[in-house]
Amino acid sequence: YLAPHSNYKLIQTLYQTILTKVQFKINPREFNESIPNTVIFIQGITQEKEWENVFVYFSNPPEEPRVISAKKGKLNFYPEIKRAVLELFDGTLHAYPLSDPDKYGVTSFEKIEEEINVESLFTSFSEKKRVREKDIGELFKDIKIIKQDLAKLRIEEGGTTEKEYDSSRRWKDHISYGIEIHKKFALPFVCLIFGILGLPLGASTRKGGRTSGFTISLGIILVYYVLITTGEEMAINGTLSPLLGIWGPNILLLLIGFYLFLKSQKESKLFAGLSRIF
């Protein structure tokens, strides 16, 4: 239950931390290109954290690059709404339309604000929760909504291509949510299965030492990873149900574990009987 919320909070914390640190990467007398389509150069930083003698080059839009020089400036971040605003004071703005160089213009200003596009810095981060960041209750709620949407699409007659596409997309969402629910139970359960496998394997690898046991452990984990990945892909493609695709590898390893455990028990009894005879 805690893992999805922890994953979501971690992503948001990383987002805010990285976004805030961009400001501190801007050092005096260095050309900074950490912000897309923007080059910033400052001469110094005051005790109030304001920039002195600022030079900014905007390459977006490409057909009309702009250059701004100002005596003072600062960059304000708003991580909660993914915005950054560059405030510049007492300077000039130079606009240079590449399609018509004769329209080159210079504008003086006391204060100007330029919104900086920081979205592209964090394309992997999103305020919206991803599937793995949702808890079981949220996943069941989403599945219920998807089922209602699919039911509405089935009721409507004369489905168009757009409706068919929407139905297909929503069905894939339904499958992915179902897969995630099963994974939340199957992955913790596999730890118990590894323990069952470890008992007979540990007894059989005593002569081989730690290296042999470690190698076998890695092999089992690799096999399980391949099986669970394949099962998930087959579930997404509709070849298997989410239940079988995710729990199938667990069931297979559990059967192997019980087989090896029973086999080791029989062998130990056999050796014990022989030792008594001889």
C-alpha positions as CSV (number, residue, x, y, z in Angstrom):
1,Y,0.0,0.0,0.0
2,L,2.8,2.4,0.9
3,A,5.0,1.7,-2.2
4,P,2.8,3.4,-4.8
5,H,2.5,6.6,-2.7
6,S,6.2,6.5,-2.0
7,N,7.0,6.2,-5.7
8,Y,4.8,9.1,-6.5
9,K,6.2,11.4,-3.7
10,L,9.7,10.5,-4.8
11,I,9.1,11.5,-8.4
12,Q,7.5,14.8,-7.3
13,T,10.4,15.5,-4.8
14,L,12.9,14.8,-7.6
15,Y,11.0,17.1,-9.9
16,Q,11.0,20.0,-7.5
17,T,14.7,19.5,-6.5
18,I,16.0,19.4,-10.1
19,L,13.8,22.3,-11.1
20,T,15.1,24.4,-8.2
21,K,18.8,23.4,-8.8
22,V,18.7,24.8,-12.3
23,Q,18.8,28.3,-10.8
24,F,21.9,27.5,-8.8
25,K,23.7,26.1,-11.8
26,I,23.8,29.6,-13.3
27,N,27.3,30.8,-12.2
28,P,28.8,34.2,-12.9
29,R,30.9,34.7,-16.1
30,E,29.7,31.4,-17.6
31,F,27.4,30.7,-20.5
32,N,24.6,28.6,-19.2
33,E,22.5,26.4,-21.6
34,S,20.7,24.2,-19.0
35,I,17.3,25.7,-20.0
36,P,16.2,24.6,-23.5
37,N,16.5,27.3,-26.3
38,T,18.0,29.7,-23.9
39,V,21.5,30.9,-23.1
40,I,22.1,33.0,-20.0
41,F,25.3,34.9,-19.0
42,I,25.6,37.0,-15.9
43,Q,28.5,39.1,-14.6
44,G,27.8,38.6,-10.9
45,I,25.3,37.7,-8.1
46,T,24.4,40.1,-5.3
47,Q,23.8,39.1,-1.7
48,E,20.1,39.3,-2.4
49,K,20.6,36.5,-5.0
50,E,19.9,38.9,-7.9
51,W,21.9,38.8,-11.1
52,E,24.0,41.7,-12.3
53,N,24.7,42.6,-15.9
54,V,22.6,39.9,-17.5
55,F,22.7,38.7,-21.1
56,V,20.0,36.3,-22.4
57,Y,19.7,34.8,-25.8
58,F,16.4,33.2,-26.8
59,S,16.5,30.9,-29.9
60,N,12.8,30.2,-29.8
61,P,11.0,30.9,-32.0
62,P,13.8,30.0,-34.5
63,E,12.6,32.4,-37.1
64,E,12.9,35.4,-34.7
65,P,15.7,35.0,-32.1
66,R,16.0,37.6,-29.4
67,V,18.7,39.0,-27.3
68,I,18.1,40.8,-24.0
69,S,20.7,42.7,-21.9
70,A,19.8,44.1,-18.5
71,K,21.5,45.6,-15.5
72,K,19.7,43.2,-13.1
73,G,17.6,40.1,-13.2
74,K,16.4,37.0,-11.4
75,L,14.8,33.7,-12.2
76,N,11.7,32.7,-10.2
77,F,10.6,29.1,-10.1
78,Y,7.1,27.8,-9.4
79,P,7.6,23.9,-9.2
80,E,4.0,23.2,-8.3
81,I,2.7,24.6,-11.6
82,K,5.9,23.9,-13.6
83,R,6.6,27.5,-14.5
84,A,9.7,29.7,-14.4
85,V,9.6,33.4,-15.0
86,L,12.7,35.4,-15.9
87,E,12.5,39.0,-14.5
88,L,14.9,41.5,-16.0
89,F,15.3,45.2,-15.0
90,D,16.6,48.3,-16.8
91,G,17.7,46.9,-20.2
92,T,17.2,46.5,-23.9
93,L,15.6,43.9,-26.1
94,H,16.9,43.1,-29.5
95,A,14.6,41.3,-32.0
96,Y,16.0,40.0,-35.3
97,P,13.4,38.5,-37.7
98,L,15.5,36.2,-40.0
99,S,12.9,36.3,-42.7
100,D,13.1,40.1,-42.8
101,P,16.3,41.5,-41.4
102,D,15.2,45.1,-42.1
103,K,12.7,44.8,-39.3
104,Y,15.5,44.5,-36.7
105,G,14.2,46.3,-33.6
106,V,15.6,47.5,-30.3
107,T,13.3,48.2,-27.3
108,S,14.3,49.7,-24.0
109,F,12.5,48.6,-20.8
110,E,12.5,49.2,-17.1
111,K,11.2,45.8,-16.3
112,I,10.3,42.8,-18.5
113,E,9.1,39.3,-17.7
114,E,9.9,36.3,-19.9
115,E,8.2,32.9,-19.2
116,I,10.8,30.1,-19.5
117,N,9.7,26.7,-20.9
118,V,10.9,24.2,-18.4
119,E,8.4,21.4,-19.4
120,S,10.9,19.8,-21.7
121,L,13.4,19.5,-18.8
122,F,11.1,17.1,-17.0
123,T,9.2,15.1,-19.7
124,S,9.6,12.0,-17.5
125,F,7.9,13.6,-14.5
126,S,4.2,14.2,-14.3
127,E,1.8,15.6,-11.7
128,K,-0.6,12.8,-12.8
129,K,0.0,9.5,-11.2
130,R,1.3,6.7,-13.4
131,V,-0.1,3.2,-13.1
132,R,2.6,1.9,-10.8
133,E,2.2,4.9,-8.5
134,K,-1.4,4.1,-7.7
135,D,-2.6,2.0,-4.8
136,I,-5.0,-0.9,-5.2
137,G,-8.0,1.2,-4.3
138,E,-7.2,3.7,-7.0
139,L,-6.6,1.0,-9.5
140,F,-10.0,-0.7,-8.8
141,K,-11.7,2.7,-9.0
142,D,-10.1,3.4,-12.5
143,I,-11.1,-0.1,-13.7
144,K,-14.7,0.6,-12.7
145,I,-14.6,3.9,-14.6
146,I,-13.1,2.1,-17.7
147,K,-15.8,-0.6,-17.5
148,Q,-18.5,2.1,-17.5
149,D,-16.9,3.8,-20.5
150,L,-16.6,0.5,-22.4
151,A,-20.3,-0.2,-21.6
152,K,-21.3,3.1,-23.0
153,L,-19.3,2.6,-26.2
154,R,-21.0,-0.9,-26.7
155,I,-24.5,0.6,-26.3
156,E,-23.9,3.2,-29.0
157,E,-24.8,1.9,-32.4
158,G,-23.0,2.6,-35.6
159,G,-19.5,2.9,-34.1
160,T,-17.1,5.1,-36.0
161,T,-13.4,4.5,-36.4
162,E,-12.8,7.0,-33.6
163,K,-15.0,5.1,-31.3
164,E,-13.3,1.9,-32.1
165,Y,-10.0,3.4,-31.4
166,D,-11.2,4.8,-28.1
167,S,-12.6,1.5,-27.2
168,S,-9.3,-0.3,-28.0
169,R,-7.4,2.3,-26.0
170,R,-9.6,2.0,-23.0
171,W,-9.5,-1.8,-23.1
172,K,-5.7,-1.6,-23.1
173,D,-5.9,0.7,-20.0
174,H,-8.2,-1.9,-18.4
175,I,-5.6,-4.6,-19.0
176,S,-2.7,-2.6,-17.8
177,Y,-4.5,-1.7,-14.5
178,G,-5.4,-5.4,-14.0
179,I,-1.8,-6.4,-14.6
180,E,-0.6,-3.9,-12.0
181,I,-3.1,-5.2,-9.4
182,H,-1.9,-8.7,-9.9
183,K,1.8,-7.6,-9.7
184,K,1.1,-5.9,-6.3
185,F,0.3,-9.4,-4.9
186,A,2.4,-11.7,-7.1
187,L,5.8,-9.9,-6.6
188,P,5.7,-10.0,-2.8
189,F,4.5,-13.7,-2.9
190,V,7.5,-14.7,-5.1
191,C,9.8,-14.0,-2.1
192,L,8.1,-16.9,-0.3
193,I,8.6,-19.1,-3.4
194,F,12.3,-18.2,-3.5
195,G,12.5,-19.3,0.1
196,I,10.9,-22.7,-0.8
197,L,13.4,-23.0,-3.7
198,G,16.3,-22.1,-1.5
199,L,15.8,-25.0,1.0
200,P,16.5,-27.9,-1.4
201,L,19.0,-25.9,-3.5
202,G,20.9,-24.8,-0.4
203,A,21.2,-28.4,0.7
204,S,22.4,-29.6,-2.7
205,T,25.0,-26.9,-3.1
206,R,26.9,-27.3,0.2
207,K,29.8,-29.0,-1.5
208,G,30.0,-26.3,-4.1
209,G,30.3,-23.5,-1.5
210,R,29.0,-20.0,-1.6
211,T,30.0,-19.3,-5.2
212,S,27.8,-22.2,-6.5
213,G,24.8,-21.1,-4.4
214,F,25.2,-17.4,-5.5
215,T,25.3,-18.5,-9.2
216,I,22.2,-20.6,-8.9
217,S,20.4,-17.8,-7.1
218,L,21.2,-15.3,-9.9
219,G,20.0,-17.9,-12.4
220,I,16.7,-18.3,-10.7
221,I,16.1,-14.6,-10.5
222,L,17.0,-14.2,-14.1
223,V,14.6,-17.0,-15.1
224,Y,11.8,-15.4,-13.1
225,Y,12.5,-12.0,-14.6
226,V,12.3,-13.4,-18.1
227,L,9.1,-15.3,-17.3
228,I,7.3,-12.4,-15.6
229,T,8.3,-10.0,-18.4
230,T,7.2,-12.4,-21.1
231,G,3.9,-13.0,-19.2
232,E,3.3,-9.3,-18.9
233,E,3.9,-8.7,-22.6
234,M,1.5,-11.6,-23.5
235,A,-1.1,-10.2,-21.2
236,I,-0.8,-6.7,-22.7
237,N,-1.1,-8.3,-26.2
238,G,-4.2,-10.2,-25.1
239,T,-2.5,-13.7,-25.6
240,L,-2.9,-14.4,-21.9
241,S,-5.2,-13.0,-19.2
242,P,-3.5,-10.7,-16.7
243,L,-4.1,-13.4,-14.0
244,L,-2.2,-16.1,-15.9
245,G,0.4,-13.8,-17.3
246,I,1.5,-12.5,-13.9
247,W,0.8,-15.5,-11.7
248,G,1.9,-18.1,-14.2
249,P,5.7,-17.7,-13.4
250,N,4.9,-17.9,-9.7
251,I,2.9,-21.1,-10.1
252,L,5.6,-22.6,-12.2
253,L,8.4,-21.8,-9.7
254,L,6.2,-22.9,-6.8
255,L,5.7,-26.3,-8.4
256,I,9.4,-26.7,-9.1
257,G,10.2,-25.7,-5.5
258,F,7.8,-28.3,-4.1
259,Y,9.2,-30.9,-6.4
260,L,12.8,-30.2,-5.4
261,F,11.8,-30.0,-1.8
262,L,10.1,-33.4,-1.8
263,K,13.0,-34.9,-3.9
264,S,15.5,-33.7,-1.3
265,Q,13.4,-35.1,1.5
266,K,13.3,-38.5,-0.1
267,E,17.1,-38.4,-0.8
268,S,17.8,-37.4,2.8
269,K,15.7,-40.3,4.1
270,L,17.4,-42.7,1.6
271,F,20.9,-41.6,2.8
272,A,19.8,-41.9,6.4
273,G,18.6,-45.5,5.9
274,L,21.7,-46.5,4.0
275,S,23.9,-45.0,6.8
276,R,22.1,-47.1,9.4
277,I,22.6,-50.3,7.3
278,F,26.3,-49.8,6.7
